[in-house]
Amino acid sequence: MTRAVSYRLDVIRNGAYITQLCWDASSGAPTIDCRKDSAIKRSMSGTFICNDAVNLFSDELRPMMIIDGIEEALGIYRPTTVLDTYTPYGKAWQVEAYDRSWILSSAKTESLLHLAAGTNYIEAIAQLLVSCGIANAIIVASDSELTSDREDWPIGTAYLDIINSLLTEINYKEVWFDGQGYAHLEPYAAPSAASILRQYSTRDMRRPSMGPELSGMTDLYSAPNVFVVTCSNPDNPAGLRAVAVNDSPVSSKSTLRRGMRITQVSSVNQTSSQEALQGYANRLRDESLLSDYSLDFDILAEPGHGVGDIIGIDHPELGGIYEEQSWSLSLAAGEMMHISASRTVVI
């Protein structure tokens, strides 16, 4: 089965389409990168033919992927660096752009931020998003409330840092933005078969195919298998402590397999409860398992990938449940999409 694939780059202003930016294929197509461990998850770069209708200081860029006539956005990006270049065909812009997390990173507190005890965490974060002009968000509600008045952040702190700090305290993922430009606020959940979003195979023709070349790496150097997290603040002088142990018989890093305890101790300034602190310790343990085995492979380019998606890999030796750590694609028809993922469960 063949498919017709094309791309275009929309320019949007105040949420509405106004024009397009084009690029000269001879100078290379724009590229998109997504990295789970970056504060700003998605970025885009490329060289575009100058369009006088575009204001790169305030307009946003929305790359579109069209497969067999069906369109899907690949993110919404704000230009942050623009270099004027001149070619035989005229003036061009060399652009670096980032997703809307850049807005949260650039917006900083101008006075002391006060959050009152009893304020719902998610409601407080949603208000911070709105204050930065982020109106569209997909939010999973939480009952967690601030246990004390908060004025933790000095003047000049980025709103992105405040939001991610608050999310960590209730064991939520860092804020991220999807292909439509919506912010996501959602709790962390350990990877499992139930959370698999898509599956790839090297041998089952009914599933999307992986490229013929794969590479993997195991990293065990000084890998901890015991995670201790403490929380102490003036409002809770007794302090809180949580411990999570990797004692899995299938993990090469576990206390059972290595015959020793390698401890990592970390602390947080605030937490909503002992349960949330334990959840965070469990999360550190679970995420440590992800670096057990990392896999790099290529697939046919496709839209819909988020941040840290859980995927299934069908392979005679490398099969398992993986979490995407990064992905990248070029806005050129026929180009493959590259994915780096870490194994969570062996199957």
N, C-alpha and C positions, 0 to 999 in steps of 0.2 A: 504494500500500500504506500503510495506517495502522498505527500502533503505539500500545500503551497504555503510558504512562510515569507513574511515581509515585516519590516519595521518602519516606524515613523516616530518623530519627536514633536509632540504637541507643546505649545507654550500656553500657559494658563495664567490669568490675571484675576485676582479676587475670586478664584474658583471657577472661572469661565474660560473656555477655549478662545484664543484670539488669533493664533497663526501657528506656523510650523517652522522649525529650524531644519535645514538640510545639511548634509555633509558630502564631501567629495570622496567617493569610494577609493580613489587612488591614494588618499592620505590615511586610510584606515577608518573602520567603523567605530563608533563610540562603544565603550565597555561599561558594564555594571558589575560591581563587587559587593558582596555582603559578608560580614564577619561577625559572628556571634559574640566574640570577646571584645569587640570595640564598643565604646560608649555610643558613638554614632554608627549604626549598623550598616547602612547602605551608602554607597558612593557611586558617582558616574563621572566619566571623563571622556572628552572627545574634542575634535576640531570641527567647527561649524561655519558655514557660509554666513557672512554678516547679513542680518535682517533688521532694517531700520525701525520696524514696527515693534521690536523687542526691547524691553528695558531690563537688562540683566541685574540691575540693582534690586528690583522688587518682584519681577515675574518668576514663575516656577516652571520647571521642565518636567514633562510627563512622557517618558518613552512608552510606546505601544508595540505589542507583538500581535501580529495578525496571522492566525493559522486557519487555513481554509475558510477565510472570511470572518472568523470569530476574533474579536479584538479583546485584549486584556492588558491592563496597565502593569508596568514593571516598577512602579514607585513614582513618587513625586519628589523633586530635588530642587534645592536652592543653590544657584551659582555662588561660589565663594571666592574663586580665583579666576580671573579672565585675562588672558594674554592676547593682545592684538598681533596678528601675523599677516603677512602680505604674500600672496601667491600670484602666479601668472593669471589666475582667474579673478583676482580681486582680494578684498580684505576678508579675513577669517578670524574667528574667535577660538582660542584654545581654552577650554572650560574645565574646571574642577567643580563638582557640585555634590552636595550631601542631602540626605533625607531630612525630614522636618525635625529630627533630633537636634540638628544644628541650630534651629531657632531656640530650643530650650537651653542649649549650651551657650549661646551668645547672650541670652537674657540673664541678667544678674540682679541680685537684690540691691536696691538703692537705699534701703533703710533696714533696720533690724526686723526680721520676720518673726512674728509671734503666732504660735499655734496653741490654742487653749486645751487644757486637759479635758478629756471627754469627747474631743473632736474625732469623728470617724476618719480613719486613715485614708480610705479611698475617696471620700468626699473632699478631704483637704487636697489630695493630689489632683483630683479633677478640677478644682478651683485654680490650682497653680497652672494647669494646662490652659485653661480658658484665659487666665491673665496674660499668657504668652501668645494668645491668638489661635490656639489649637482647639477648635470647636468640635471636630469629629473624632470620636474615640469609641472603641469597643471595650467595655469595662465589665469585669467580673466583680460583683459586690462582695464586701467583707464586713463582718460585725466588729472587727478590731477597732479599738479606740485608743487614743493617746492616753497614757497613764499619768502624765504630768504636763505642766506647761512647758512649751518648747521655745527656746530662743538660741538654738545650737549654732546657727550659721552666721558667720560674720558678714558685714556688708561687702558686697562684691562676689558672693557665692553664686555659681551658676545654678539656675533652676533645674537643670538636668541632674546635677549632683544631689540636690535636695530631694528631688522626686525619687531617684534610685535609692537613696539612703532610706527614705520612708518605706519604699517597696521591700527592701531587704528586711526591715524590721518585722514585717508580717509574712515573710517568706514568699514574696511574689517575685516574678521575673523582672529584670530591668525593662523599662518602657521601650517598645519598639514600634516601627511604623511599617504597614503592609503596602502592597502594590497600589492601593487606592489612596494612600496617604493617611489612613486612619491610625491613630495611636492605639496600642494594645496594653491594657493593664490586666494581668492574669496571674493566678497563683502558680508557683512552681509545682510540677508533678513529676515524679520519677518516671523515666522512660519505661514503657511496657508494650506488649503486643497490642493492647487495646488502643494505644495512642499512635500507631503507625498511620501516616498520612498517605504514603505511596510506597510501592515496592519495585525493585529492579532485579533483573536476572541476567545471567550469562548463558542460561540453558533453556528457560521456559519462554517460548515464543509468544505466550499470551500476556506476558508482562513487558513493560518497557525494557529495552535492551541496554546493557552497559557496553562501553567500548572495549575493544580487545585487550588494551593495556591497562593494568591495575598495579598500584604500588601500595605497600603497607609498611607500617613501622610500629614497633613495640618500644615503649619508654618506661623503664623501671628505676632509673637512677634516683635514689633518695625519695622514692614515692611513699608518702605517708599512708598508714592504714588505720590509725586511730586519730580521731578529730575531737578536740576539746574546744568548746566555745564558752567564753565567760561574758557576763554583762554586769557592770557595776556603775551606778550613778548616784548622786546625792539623794535622790528620792527613794532609792532602794539600797540602803547601806549593807544589807545582808548579801546582796548580789545573787546572781543566778548562774548556773553552770549546766551545760549539756555535753554529753559524750556520745559519739557514734563510732562504731567499730566495723571495719571491713573484715568480716570473718567468713566470706563466701568461699566455698570450696572450689568454685570455677574461676575465681579471680587470681591471677598470678601475683598480685600485690598483697593479698590477704594475710592476716596473722597466721592462718593455718598453713598457707603455701610457703610463706617465707620463714616461718618459725621464729618470728620476732615482731615486736611492736615498735613501729616508727610513728612517733606522735607529732601532730601539728597542733599548736595552740594558737588560737586567735580570739579576738575580743570585739564586741560591738558596744557602741555607746548607749543604745536604747533598744528595747524590744517590747512588743505588746504583751507577751506572756511567756511562761515557761514552755508552753506547747510550741509557740512560734520559734523560740530559741532552739528547742530540740529539732524542729523541722529544718532550721537552718543548718544545724550540725549534720543531720541526715543528708541534706542537700550537698554539703561539702564532700561527704563520703561518696554519694552517688556520682557526683561530677568527677571525682578522682578516678572512678572506674572507667570513665570515658576515654582517658588517655592511655588505657591499657593497650589498645590497638587502634591505629589510625589508618584510614583507607582513602586513597585518591583515585578517582575514576571520572570518565566522561560519559555523557548521555546526550541524546538529541535535545536541543534547547527547548525549554518549556516554561510557561509562566506559572505563577501560583506558589512559588517557594517563599517561605517566610524566614524567620530567624530561629535556628535550633530545631528545625522540623525533625520528627522521628520517622525514619525510613527502614524498610526491610530489605535485606540483601540476600538474594538466592544465589549461592556460589558453593561449589563442592568443598572448599576449604575455608573460605572467608565468610560464610553465611552468618547472619545474625541480625539483631536489631541495632541500628546505628542512629546517632544524632548528628545532623549536619552542623559542622563548625564553620564552614564558609562555602560560598558558591560564586561563580563568575560566568558571565556570558558576553559575547560580542553581538552588537546589533547588525549582524551580517547573515543573510540567508545561507544556510548550509553549514554554519559554524556549530561546533559542539558546545555543550555547557559543561563546565568543570565543577566537580563537587569534592570537598574534603569532609570526611565524616569520621566519628569515633564510635567504636563498638561499645554497646551497653550490655547486651545479652548475647551469648553464643547459642545458636540453634543449629 
